[in-house]
Amino acid sequence: MTVLEGVVAWSIGMILIAGAAILIRGARRGGKAIHVIGAALTLMTMGNVRDRSNEAAEVAKQPRKKEAGESGDPPNE
C-alpha cells in the first residue's frame, strides 16, 4: 500500500465515521429529514420482511375450525 492509498483509505474511513455521527445526532433531534431517511430505508430494506418468531402466536390466536366428527364438547383442562 502506498502512502497515497493509505491517505485515501483513512479519508474514506473518517468520512464514514462523520456521516454516522451526523445521522445519530439527527436521530436524537428527531427532525423531518431523518424521518424521511428512516422511512425510505425501511421501505427499501424491511418492507417485505416478516417476523417468523411470532408465527406460532398468530396461529394460536386464530379460532380453530371444528372437524366433521367433533361433538363440540369442551376440552379437558
Secondary structure, DSSP 8 states (H G I E B T S, - for coil): --HHHHHHHHHHHHHHHHHHHHHHHHHHHT-HHHHHHHHHHIIIIITT---GGGHHHHHHHS-----TT--------
